[in-house]
Amino acid sequence: MTKLVGQYWILKGQILVYFLFTIPLLAQQSPANDSVFVEYLLEKKYYNDALKWTQHRQTLPYFRGLAFYNQLQLDSAIRYFEQVPFSHPNHAKAKFLEGFGHTYLKHYPLANQVLQQVNTADSLQIALRNFQMAGIALLSRDIPRFGSLQKQFSGQYFAFSQEEENLSEHFKLIENHRRKSPLMAGVLSAVVPGSGKIYAGKTGQGIIAFIQNLALGLQAYEAYRRDGWKSPRFLVYGGLFTFFYVGNIWGSTLSIHIRNQEFNDKINQQILFNMQVPIRAVFNQ
């Protein structure tokens, strides 16, 4: 009986020692295990599951940022990328993604500020930072700054050499884009109805506007010549002519605004695409 009691206390002591030494080790390994699991969820594009898993694990802001970023919830992604410590192995990547998030949201000064915080000696990342800042300059139409940054394009990095060429082509398109004047379109339409539409590149609409205004103007003139300005016929056709004439002027100026906006939206989308691709290529996201 005494022997059994002794074995019992020896076994209990071994269990106590096991817990004293192994539990701290498991606690140290759990963040790494969490990281591997979250990386798996992100790789499988289970973004919502990744967010649920990391909800109470505030030591994983980088992965929460990635999950939000891949769902285009950029405000939330930026908030978590800001929390990634400098010692984190993916700190530089987080900063580039944070900068692109600000760029996409048109927070250009903030985007530049974030990119300038990327403290790296890696020549590839330095060139990537220059490329991203050049893209921001082009999006904000800061042509002198873009020209300065463009001089540092080397074309020697396969990850974004093509994107450097594309950005230079976008710059040429912006420079050569003939920005037409809404005021000029309005003046032309006031002189010759429809000519402002033709100036805006809407030839068919311009011809139709000219015919409409000409027909109504002739009817109003005929009514005035025969029946005088107080006649119901003149008042009807005169009112219709005035409505279409003023609408023709306004429509011409609006067409120029829309034309310029369409060009800017299209070129900006292309610039943003060319800025995002190198980040994925460099960091193999």
Summary of the structure (lengths in Angstrom):
residues: 285
radius of gyration: 33.0
end to end distance: 65.2
largest distance: 134.0
contacts: 846
relative contact order: 0.07
helix: 78%
strand: 0%
